[in-house]
Amino acid sequence: MSGTGGIASTTRSARAAIREALMGYAKRAAEAQGRQGCLITAAAMEMMPGDAEVSALITRMFRRIEDLFATFVARQPEFASYRRSVVASRNQEFAAWSTPLESGDEIAFLPPVSGG
């Protein structure tokens, strides 16, 4: 290797390898029985914020609040029984289950409460 050309090409190939690994994981996580591995998915988004393919794949995984809840059910099937009794909140406001998600949304699933 002479000059900086070797370093630049090595850096590019390392980035390509990381991208390929993250995309492979994201695709497997997006399959019907996937929808898990949020930490890796979040890492992919943070490491490649300008990558349109990564962004589109992750966005398709979590389109609506109900899709996000389904990811919890896939990992913890006992959560399915709570679906009828919890309400969803998006950015600290009640939201329908069909509400589309946007990047940066804060989502909460609220159990029934009573007060006085």
KEBARO-128524 format. One record per atom (N, C-alpha, C, O): x, y, z; atom name. Coordinates in Angstrom, 2 decimals, m for minus. Each point is the difference from the previous one (the first is absolute). Layout:
residues N
{atom {X, Y, Z}, "CA"},
...
//
This chain:
residues 116
{atom {0.84, m1.18, 0.00}, "N"},
{atom {m0.84, 1.18, 0.00}, "CA"},
{atom {0.87, 1.23, 0.00}, "C"},
{atom {0.93, 0.11, 0.81}, "O"},
{atom {m1.21, 0.81, m1.70}, "N"},
{atom {0.76, 1.23, m0.02}, "CA"},
{atom {m0.94, 1.17, 0.18}, "C"},
{atom {m1.12, m0.01, m0.53}, "O"},
{atom {1.55, 1.02, 1.27}, "N"},
{atom {m0.82, 1.19, 0.20}, "CA"},
{atom {m1.22, m0.31, 0.84}, "C"},
{atom {m0.02, m0.97, 0.75}, "O"},
{atom {m1.01, 1.80, m0.89}, "N"},
{atom {m1.22, m0.19, 0.79}, "CA"},
{atom {m1.05, m0.80, m0.75}, "C"},
{atom {m1.05, m0.30, 0.56}, "O"},
{atom {1.30, m0.05, m1.81}, "N"},
{atom {m0.98, m0.76, m0.77}, "CA"},
{atom {m0.34, m1.33, 0.64}, "C"},
{atom {m1.16, m0.40, m0.01}, "O"},
{atom {2.16, m0.29, 0.56}, "N"},
{atom {m0.25, m1.28, 0.65}, "CA"},
{atom {m0.85, 0.15, 1.25}, "C"},
{atom {m0.86, m0.84, 0.27}, "O"},
{atom {1.09, 1.90, 0.49}, "N"},
{atom {m0.78, 0.23, 1.22}, "CA"},
{atom {m1.44, 0.31, m0.36}, "C"},
{atom {m0.92, m0.52, 0.63}, "O"},
{atom {0.69, 1.36, m1.63}, "N"},
{atom {m1.36, 0.36, m0.39}, "CA"},
{atom {m0.76, m1.22, m0.49}, "C"},
{atom {m1.17, m0.18, 0.35}, "O"},
{atom {1.81, m0.66, m1.16}, "N"},
{atom {m0.71, m1.17, m0.50}, "CA"},
{atom {m0.26, m1.00, 1.12}, "C"},
{atom {m1.03, m0.67, m0.01}, "O"},
{atom {1.94, 0.56, 0.97}, "N"},
{atom {m0.21, m0.88, 1.14}, "CA"},
{atom {m1.17, 0.51, 0.83}, "C"},
{atom {m0.83, m0.79, 0.44}, "O"},
{atom {0.77, 2.10, m0.22}, "N"},
{atom {m1.10, 0.60, 0.76}, "CA"},
{atom {m1.31, m0.24, m0.71}, "C"},
{atom {m0.99, m0.37, 0.64}, "O"},
{atom {0.94, 0.57, m1.93}, "N"},
{atom {m1.22, m0.23, m0.78}, "CA"},
{atom {m0.43, m1.45, 0.10}, "C"},
{atom {m1.19, m0.27, 0.17}, "O"},
{atom {2.10, m0.66, m0.28}, "N"},
{atom {m0.38, m1.41, 0.04}, "CA"},
{atom {m0.46, m0.41, 1.40}, "C"},
{atom {m0.88, m0.84, 0.13}, "O"},
{atom {1.47, 1.43, 0.91}, "N"},
{atom {m0.45, m0.29, 1.36}, "CA"},
{atom {m1.42, 0.53, 0.19}, "C"},
{atom {m0.84, m0.68, 0.60}, "O"},
{atom {0.57, 1.87, m1.10}, "N"},
{atom {m1.35, 0.56, 0.10}, "CA"},
{atom {m1.00, m0.87, m0.76}, "C"},
{atom {m1.11, m0.24, 0.47}, "O"},
{atom {1.51, m0.24, m1.63}, "N"},
{atom {m0.87, m0.87, m0.80}, "CA"},
{atom {m0.28, m1.30, 0.74}, "C"},
{atom {m1.13, m0.50, m0.02}, "O"},
{atom {2.14, m0.05, 0.68}, "N"},
{atom {m0.19, m1.24, 0.75}, "CA"},
{atom {m0.94, 0.21, 1.18}, "C"},
{atom {m0.86, m0.84, 0.27}, "O"},
{atom {1.03, 1.94, 0.43}, "N"},
{atom {m0.89, 0.32, 1.12}, "CA"},
{atom {m1.43, 0.19, m0.49}, "C"},
{atom {m0.95, m0.51, 0.60}, "O"},
{atom {0.80, 1.24, m1.70}, "N"},
{atom {m1.32, 0.23, m0.57}, "CA"},
{atom {m0.65, m1.32, m0.39}, "C"},
{atom {m1.18, m0.23, 0.29}, "O"},
{atom {1.94, m0.64, m0.94}, "N"},
{atom {m0.54, m1.29, m0.43}, "CA"},
{atom {m0.46, m0.82, 1.20}, "C"},
{atom {m1.06, m0.62, m0.05}, "O"},
{atom {1.85, 0.60, 1.12}, "N"},
{atom {m0.37, m0.76, 1.19}, "CA"},
{atom {m1.26, 0.57, 0.65}, "C"},
{atom {m0.90, m0.75, 0.38}, "O"},
{atom {0.83, 2.08, m0.26}, "N"},
{atom {m1.18, 0.62, 0.61}, "CA"},
{atom {m1.24, m0.20, m0.86}, "C"},
{atom {m1.09, m0.24, 0.53}, "O"},
{atom {1.23, 0.35, m1.84}, "N"},
{atom {m1.15, m0.21, m0.89}, "CA"},
{atom {m0.48, m1.44, 0.08}, "C"},
{atom {m1.21, m0.25, 0.02}, "O"},
{atom {2.12, m0.69, 0.04}, "N"},
{atom {m0.39, m1.41, 0.12}, "CA"},
{atom {m0.77, m0.23, 1.29}, "C"},
{atom {m1.03, m0.69, 0.00}, "O"},
{atom {1.51, 1.25, 1.08}, "N"},
{atom {m0.70, m0.15, 1.28}, "CA"},
{atom {m1.37, 0.67, m0.06}, "C"},
{atom {m0.99, m0.59, 0.44}, "O"},
{atom {0.92, 1.81, m0.97}, "N"},
{atom {m1.27, 0.72, m0.07}, "CA"},
{atom {m1.01, m0.76, m0.86}, "C"},
{atom {m1.18, m0.04, 0.34}, "O"},
{atom {1.62, m0.55, m1.44}, "N"},
{atom {m0.91, m0.77, m0.86}, "CA"},
{atom {m0.53, m1.23, 0.73}, "C"},
{atom {m1.18, m0.32, m0.09}, "O"},
{atom {2.07, m0.37, 0.82}, "N"},
{atom {m0.47, m1.17, 0.76}, "CA"},
{atom {m0.96, 0.43, 1.10}, "C"},
{atom {m0.99, m0.69, 0.25}, "O"},
{atom {1.25, 1.80, 0.40}, "N"},
{atom {m0.86, 0.49, 1.08}, "CA"},
{atom {m1.36, 0.45, m0.53}, "C"},
{atom {m0.98, m0.01, 0.74}, "O"},
{atom {0.90, 0.41, m2.01}, "N"},
{atom {m1.24, 0.48, m0.59}, "CA"},
{atom {m0.88, m1.12, m0.52}, "C"},
{atom {m1.14, 0.25, m0.39}, "O"},
{atom {1.63, m1.47, 0.37}, "N"},
{atom {m0.80, m1.12, m0.50}, "CA"},
{atom {m1.20, m0.23, 0.91}, "C"},
{atom {m0.06, 0.55, 1.10}, "O"},
{atom {m0.87, m1.35, m1.55}, "N"},
{atom {m1.26, m0.24, 0.72}, "CA"},
{atom {0.22, m0.39, 1.45}, "C"},
{atom {m0.71, 0.48, 0.88}, "O"},
{atom {1.68, m1.33, m0.61}, "N"},
{atom {0.23, m0.42, 1.38}, "CA"},
{atom {1.11, 0.82, 0.65}, "C"},
{atom {0.42, m0.31, 1.11}, "O"},
{atom {0.04, 1.34, m1.78}, "N"},
{atom {1.06, 0.84, 0.54}, "CA"},
{atom {m0.56, 1.13, 0.84}, "C"},
{atom {m0.64, m0.24, 1.03}, "O"},
{atom {0.87, 1.44, m1.47}, "N"},
{atom {m0.41, 1.20, 0.73}, "CA"},
{atom {0.56, m0.01, 1.41}, "C"},
{atom {m0.71, 0.19, 0.98}, "O"},
{atom {1.96, m0.42, m0.92}, "N"},
{atom {0.69, 0.03, 1.28}, "CA"},
{atom {1.39, 0.57, m0.22}, "C"},
{atom {0.37, 0.32, m1.13}, "O"},
{atom {0.37, m0.19, 2.17}, "N"},
{atom {1.35, 0.53, m0.13}, "CA"},
{atom {0.03, 1.50, m0.16}, "C"},
{atom {0.74, 0.53, m0.82}, "O"},
{atom {m1.55, 0.15, 1.62}, "N"},
{atom {m0.11, 1.45, m0.12}, "CA"},
{atom {1.34, 0.71, 0.21}, "C"},
{atom {0.25, 1.03, m0.62}, "O"},
{atom {0.61, m1.57, 1.48}, "N"},
{atom {1.29, 0.64, 0.24}, "CA"},
{atom {0.84, 0.03, m1.26}, "C"},
{atom {0.58, 1.03, m0.34}, "O"},
{atom {m0.51, m2.15, m0.37}, "N"},
{atom {0.77, m0.05, m1.23}, "CA"},
{atom {m0.64, 0.88, m1.07}, "C"},
{atom {0.69, 0.69, m0.75}, "O"},
{atom {m2.03, m0.72, 0.69}, "N"},
{atom {m0.71, 0.82, m0.97}, "CA"},
{atom {0.28, 1.47, 0.25}, "C"},
{atom {0.26, 0.76, m0.93}, "O"},
{atom {m0.31, m0.35, 2.19}, "N"},
{atom {0.30, 1.39, 0.34}, "CA"},
{atom {1.45, 0.34, m0.34}, "C"},
{atom {0.28, 1.10, m0.47}, "O"},
{atom {0.62, m2.03, 0.70}, "N"},
{atom {1.41, 0.24, m0.33}, "CA"},
{atom {0.16, 0.19, m1.50}, "C"},
{atom {0.76, 0.87, m0.44}, "O"},
{atom {m1.47, m1.66, m0.34}, "N"},
{atom {0.07, 0.15, m1.46}, "CA"},
{atom {m0.46, 1.39, m0.42}, "C"},
{atom {0.62, 0.63, m0.86}, "O"},
{atom {m1.69, m0.16, 1.46}, "N"},
{atom {m0.52, 1.33, m0.34}, "CA"},
{atom {0.98, 1.10, 0.41}, "C"},
{atom {0.20, 0.97, m0.73}, "O"},
{atom {0.40, m1.12, 1.90}, "N"},
{atom {0.94, 1.02, 0.48}, "CA"},
{atom {1.30, 0.01, m0.80}, "C"},
{atom {0.56, 1.06, m0.26}, "O"},
{atom {m0.08, m2.23, m0.14}, "N"},
{atom {1.26, m0.08, m0.71}, "CA"},
{atom {m0.13, 0.43, m1.45}, "C"},
{atom {0.97, 0.44, m0.61}, "O"},
{atom {m2.17, m0.57, 0.05}, "N"},
{atom {m0.18, 0.31, m1.41}, "CA"},
{atom {m1.24, 0.88, m0.21}, "C"},
{atom {m0.92, m0.39, m0.72}, "O"},
{atom {0.90, 1.57, 1.34}, "N"},
{atom {m1.19, 0.85, m0.10}, "CA"},
{atom {m0.31, 0.45, m1.42}, "C"},
{atom {m1.16, 0.28, m0.31}, "O"},
{atom {2.14, m0.20, m0.54}, "N"},
{atom {m0.22, 0.46, m1.36}, "CA"},
{atom {m0.25, m1.13, m0.99}, "C"},
{atom {m0.15, 0.25, m1.20}, "O"},
{atom {0.10, m1.49, 1.68}, "N"},
{atom {m0.17, m1.14, m0.88}, "CA"},
{atom {m1.49, m0.23, m0.23}, "C"},
{atom {m0.70, m0.46, 0.90}, "O"},
{atom {0.22, 0.76, m2.08}, "N"},
{atom {m1.43, m0.08, m0.32}, "CA"},
{atom {m0.52, m1.43, 0.10}, "C"},
{atom {m1.13, m0.20, 0.44}, "O"},
{atom {1.92, m0.79, m0.84}, "N"},
{atom {m0.46, m1.39, 0.04}, "CA"},
{atom {m0.21, m0.47, 1.45}, "C"},
{atom {m1.01, m0.63, 0.30}, "O"},
{atom {1.96, 0.94, 0.58}, "N"},
{atom {m0.13, m0.38, 1.41}, "CA"},
{atom {m1.21, 0.71, 0.60}, "C"},
{atom {m0.81, m0.63, 0.69}, "O"},
{atom {0.68, 1.91, m0.94}, "N"},
{atom {m1.12, 0.77, 0.54}, "CA"},
{atom {m1.34, m0.54, m0.46}, "C"},
{atom {m0.93, m0.13, 0.80}, "O"},
{atom {0.81, m0.20, m2.07}, "N"},
{atom {m1.26, m0.52, m0.55}, "CA"},
{atom {m0.35, m1.35, 0.61}, "C"},
{atom {m1.16, m0.26, 0.31}, "O"},
{atom {2.15, m0.59, m0.14}, "N"},
{atom {m0.24, m1.32, 0.58}, "CA"},
{atom {m0.50, 0.12, 1.43}, "C"},
{atom {m0.98, m0.65, 0.38}, "O"},
{atom {1.63, 1.47, 0.42}, "N"},
{atom {m0.39, 0.16, 1.40}, "CA"},
{atom {m1.37, 0.65, 0.10}, "C"},
{atom {m0.82, m0.40, 0.83}, "O"},
{atom {0.57, 1.39, m1.67}, "N"},
{atom {m1.29, 0.68, 0.01}, "CA"},
{atom {m1.13, m0.97, m0.32}, "C"},
{atom {m1.07, 0.08, 0.60}, "O"},
{atom {1.29, m0.98, m1.54}, "N"},
{atom {m1.03, m0.99, m0.36}, "CA"},
{atom {m0.29, m0.93, 1.16}, "C"},
{atom {m1.13, m0.48, 0.13}, "O"},
{atom {2.11, 0.23, 0.72}, "N"},
{atom {m0.21, m0.91, 1.13}, "CA"},
{atom {m0.97, 0.58, 1.02}, "C"},
{atom {m0.77, m0.73, 0.61}, "O"},
{atom {0.81, 2.03, m0.43}, "N"},
{atom {m0.79, 0.64, 1.05}, "CA"},
{atom {m0.81, 1.14, m0.59}, "C"},
{atom {0.32, 1.17, 0.25}, "O"},
{atom {m1.35, m1.48, m1.01}, "N"},
{atom {m0.79, 1.03, m0.66}, "CA"},
{atom {m1.02, 0.64, 0.91}, "C"},
{atom {m0.22, 1.21, m0.06}, "O"},
{atom {m0.41, m2.01, 0.92}, "N"},
{atom {m1.08, 0.49, 0.83}, "CA"},
{atom {0.25, m0.41, 1.45}, "C"},
{atom {0.83, m0.86, 0.28}, "O"},
{atom {m1.56, 1.49, 0.61}, "N"},
{atom {0.13, m0.34, 1.42}, "CA"},
{atom {m0.29, m1.48, 0.21}, "C"},
{atom {0.68, m0.67, 0.77}, "O"},
{atom {m1.68, 0.16, m1.46}, "N"},
{atom {m0.35, m1.42, 0.16}, "CA"},
{atom {1.15, m0.91, m0.44}, "C"},
{atom {0.19, m1.06, 0.60}, "O"},
{atom {0.56, 1.44, m1.62}, "N"},
{atom {1.16, m0.78, m0.43}, "CA"},
{atom {1.05, m0.06, 1.11}, "C"},
{atom {0.62, m1.03, 0.23}, "O"},
{atom {m0.43, 2.15, 0.43}, "N"},
{atom {0.97, 0.05, 1.09}, "CA"},
{atom {m0.44, m0.91, 1.14}, "C"},
{atom {0.81, m0.75, 0.55}, "O"},
{atom {m2.10, 0.80, m0.20}, "N"},
{atom {m0.51, m0.88, 1.05}, "CA"},
{atom {0.20, m1.47, m0.40}, "C"},
{atom {0.32, m0.83, 0.84}, "O"},
{atom {m0.52, 0.53, m2.10}, "N"},
{atom {0.18, m1.37, m0.50}, "CA"},
{atom {1.43, m0.50, 0.22}, "C"},
{atom {0.22, m1.19, 0.19}, "O"},
{atom {0.75, 2.10, m0.22}, "N"},
{atom {1.39, m0.42, 0.26}, "CA"},
{atom {0.16, m0.48, 1.44}, "C"},
{atom {0.75, m0.94, 0.27}, "O"},
{atom {m1.47, 1.59, 0.65}, "N"},
{atom {0.06, m0.44, 1.39}, "CA"},
{atom {m0.67, m1.36, 0.16}, "C"},
{atom {0.49, m0.86, 0.73}, "O"},
{atom {m1.62, 0.68, m1.41}, "N"},
{atom {m0.72, m1.27, 0.07}, "CA"},
{atom {0.85, m1.13, m0.59}, "C"},
{atom {m0.01, m1.12, 0.52}, "O"},
{atom {0.74, 1.41, m1.59}, "N"},
{atom {0.86, m1.02, m0.61}, "CA"},
{atom {1.07, m0.47, 0.98}, "C"},
{atom {0.38, m1.17, 0.00}, "O"},
{atom {0.11, 2.07, 0.82}, "N"},
{atom {1.05, m0.34, 0.96}, "CA"},
{atom {m0.56, m0.53, 1.31}, "C"},
{atom {0.62, m0.85, 0.65}, "O"},
{atom {m1.79, 1.36, m0.26}, "N"},
{atom {m0.64, m0.40, 1.25}, "CA"},
{atom {m1.48, m0.28, m0.28}, "C"},
{atom {m0.83, 0.89, 0.18}, "O"},
{atom {0.49, m2.08, m0.61}, "N"},
{atom {m1.37, m0.30, m0.42}, "CA"},
{atom {m1.08, 0.32, 1.04}, "C"},
{atom {m1.14, 0.26, m0.36}, "O"},
{atom {1.50, m0.27, 1.64}, "N"},
{atom {m1.00, 0.31, 1.03}, "CA"},
{atom {m0.50, 1.45, m0.09}, "C"},
{atom {m1.05, 0.32, 0.55}, "O"},
{atom {1.78, 0.55, m1.25}, "N"},
{atom {m0.47, 1.39, m0.18}, "CA"},
{atom {m1.25, 0.07, m0.88}, "C"},
{atom {m0.74, 0.98, 0.07}, "O"},
{atom {0.51, m2.00, m0.88}, "N"},
{atom {m1.16, 0.01, m0.89}, "CA"},
{atom {m1.29, 0.16, 0.77}, "C"},
{atom {m0.93, 0.65, m0.48}, "O"},
{atom {0.84, m1.22, 1.67}, "N"},
{atom {m1.23, 0.09, 0.78}, "CA"},
{atom {m0.28, 1.41, 0.50}, "C"},
{atom {m1.13, 0.30, 0.39}, "O"},
{atom {2.12, 0.58, m0.39}, "N"},
{atom {m0.19, 1.37, 0.46}, "CA"},
{atom {m0.49, 0.94, m1.10}, "C"},
{atom {m0.43, 1.12, 0.28}, "O"},
{atom {0.47, m1.57, m1.50}, "N"},
{atom {m0.32, 0.87, m1.14}, "CA"},
{atom {m1.35, 0.70, 0.16}, "C"},
{atom {m0.12, 1.18, m0.34}, "O"},
{atom {m0.88, m1.88, 0.83}, "N"},
{atom {m1.34, 0.57, 0.11}, "CA"},
{atom {m0.14, 0.97, 1.17}, "C"},
{atom {m0.95, 0.78, 0.03}, "O"},
{atom {1.86, m0.82, 0.92}, "N"},
{atom {m0.16, 0.86, 1.19}, "CA"},
{atom {0.95, 1.19, 0.05}, "C"},
{atom {m0.19, 0.89, 0.83}, "O"},
{atom {1.20, m0.84, m1.68}, "N"},
{atom {0.92, 1.14, 0.02}, "CA"},
{atom {m0.37, 0.99, m1.09}, "C"},
{atom {m0.61, m0.35, m1.01}, "O"},
{atom {1.00, 1.58, 1.23}, "N"},
{atom {m0.15, 1.02, m1.04}, "CA"},
{atom {1.39, 0.47, m0.38}, "C"},
{atom {0.95, m0.11, 0.77}, "O"},
{atom {m0.85, 0.63, m1.97}, "N"},
{atom {1.29, 0.45, m0.50}, "CA"},
{atom {0.11, 1.52, 0.12}, "C"},
{atom {m0.99, 0.72, m0.05}, "O"},
{atom {2.22, m0.28, 0.20}, "N"},
{atom {0.30, 1.42, 0.04}, "CA"},
{atom {1.16, 0.27, m0.95}, "C"},
{atom {0.98, m0.75, m0.02}, "O"},
{atom {m1.11, 1.81, m0.75}, "N"},
{atom {1.08, 0.43, m0.90}, "CA"},
{atom {0.33, 1.44, 0.34}, "C"},
{atom {m0.85, 0.88, m0.08}, "O"},
{atom {2.08, m0.65, 0.46}, "N"},
{atom {0.46, 1.34, 0.37}, "CA"},
{atom {m0.89, 0.61, 1.07}, "C"},
{atom {m0.39, 1.17, m0.08}, "O"},
{atom {0.07, m1.99, 1.09}, "N"},
{atom {m0.75, 0.39, 1.19}, "CA"},
{atom {m1.44, 0.42, m0.28}, "C"},
{atom {m0.59, 0.78, 0.75}, "O"},
{atom {0.03, m1.33, m1.83}, "N"},
{atom {m1.42, 0.21, m0.30}, "CA"},
{atom {m0.59, m1.36, m0.38}, "C"},
{atom {0.65, m0.80, m0.66}, "O"},
{atom {m1.90, 0.55, 1.09}, "N"},
{atom {m0.64, m1.24, m0.37}, "CA"},
{atom {m0.02, m0.13, m1.51}, "C"},
{atom {m0.15, 0.98, m0.72}, "O"},
{atom {0.32, m2.22, 0.25}, "N"},
{atom {0.05, m0.23, m1.44}, "CA"},
{atom {m0.69, m1.31, m0.35}, "C"},
{atom {m0.02, m0.93, 0.80}, "O"},
{atom {m0.56, 0.88, m2.00}, "N"},
{atom {m0.61, m1.23, m0.49}, "CA"},
{atom {1.09, m1.01, m0.33}, "C"},
{atom {1.14, 0.38, m0.29}, "O"},
{atom {m1.49, m1.66, 0.34}, "N"},
{atom {0.96, m1.05, m0.31}, "CA"},
{atom {0.50, 0.10, m1.44}, "C"},
{atom {1.10, m0.46, m0.31}, "O"},
{atom {m1.89, 1.05, m0.56}, "N"},
{atom {0.37, 0.12, m1.41}, "CA"},
{atom {0.84, 1.24, m0.30}, "C"},
{atom {0.35, 0.25, m1.15}, "O"},
{atom {m0.02, 0.52, 2.18}, "N"},
{atom {0.79, 1.22, m0.19}, "CA"},
{atom {1.36, m0.32, m0.60}, "C"},
{atom {0.72, m0.86, 0.52}, "O"},
{atom {m0.35, 1.55, m1.61}, "N"},
{atom {1.33, m0.22, m0.59}, "CA"},
{atom {1.10, 0.51, 0.93}, "C"},
{atom {m0.18, 0.98, 0.73}, "O"},
{atom {1.30, m1.64, m0.77}, "N"},
{atom {1.15, 0.42, 0.81}, "CA"},
{atom {0.96, 0.81, m0.84}, "C"},
{atom {0.15, m0.22, m1.21}, "O"},
{atom {0.49, 1.17, 1.86}, "N"},
{atom {1.03, 0.80, m0.64}, "CA"},
{atom {1.27, m0.09, 0.83}, "C"},
{atom {m0.05, m0.30, 1.19}, "O"},
{atom {1.16, 0.55, m1.82}, "N"},
{atom {1.27, m0.04, 0.69}, "CA"},
{atom {m0.02, 0.95, 1.20}, "C"},
{atom {m0.43, 1.15, m0.12}, "O"},
{atom {0.88, m1.64, 1.26}, "N"},
{atom {0.07, 0.83, 1.20}, "CA"},
{atom {m1.26, m0.02, 0.86}, "C"},
{atom {m0.01, 0.63, 1.06}, "O"},
{atom {m1.03, m1.32, m1.49}, "N"},
{atom {m1.23, m0.08, 0.80}, "CA"},
{atom {0.28, m0.68, 1.34}, "C"},
{atom {0.81, m0.91, 0.10}, "O"},
{atom {m1.51, 1.39, 0.93}, "N"},
{atom {0.04, m0.64, 1.31}, "CA"},
{atom {m1.31, m0.77, 0.13}, "C"},
{atom {m1.08, 0.59, m0.05}, "O"},
{atom {1.16, m1.90, 0.22}, "N"},
{atom {m1.17, m0.86, 0.07}, "CA"},
{atom {m0.08, m0.61, 1.38}, "C"},
{atom {1.00, m0.43, 0.57}, "O"},
{atom {m2.22, 0.41, m0.03}, "N"},
{atom {m0.24, m0.66, 1.29}, "CA"},
{atom {m1.27, m0.82, m0.11}, "C"},
{atom {m0.93, 0.37, m0.72}, "O"},
{atom {0.92, m1.49, 1.42}, "N"},
{atom {m1.20, m0.83, 0.10}, "CA"},
{atom {m0.47, 0.11, 1.45}, "C"},
{atom {0.70, m0.42, 0.93}, "O"},
{atom {m1.88, 0.97, m0.75}, "N"},
{atom {m0.50, 0.35, 1.33}, "CA"},
{atom {m1.04, m0.99, 0.48}, "C"},
{atom {m0.97, m0.27, m0.70}, "O"},
{atom {1.16, m0.27, 1.91}, "N"},
{atom {m1.00, m0.91, 0.55}, "CA"},
{atom {m1.19, 0.79, 0.51}, "C"},
{atom {0.09, 1.21, 0.21}, "O"},
{atom {m1.22, m1.89, m0.01}, "N"},
{atom {m1.16, 0.71, 0.56}, "CA"},
{atom {0.31, 0.46, 1.42}, "C"},
{atom {0.64, m0.71, 0.77}, "O"},
{atom {m1.09, 1.90, m0.44}, "N"},
{atom {0.22, 0.54, 1.35}, "CA"},
{atom {m1.30, 0.64, 0.48}, "C"},
{atom {m0.88, 0.34, m0.80}, "O"},
{atom {0.78, m0.19, 2.07}, "N"},
{atom {m1.11, 0.76, 0.56}, "CA"},
{atom {0.59, 0.94, 1.03}, "C"},
{atom {1.07, m0.25, 0.56}, "O"},
{atom {m1.74, 1.29, m0.33}, "N"},
{atom {0.54, 0.98, 0.94}, "CA"},
{atom {m1.13, 0.68, 0.75}, "C"},
{atom {m1.18, m0.27, m0.20}, "O"},
{atom {1.58, 1.14, 1.05}, "N"},
{atom {m1.02, 0.68, 0.78}, "CA"},
{atom {0.50, 1.31, 0.52}, "C"},
{atom {m0.73, 0.72, 0.68}, "O"},
//
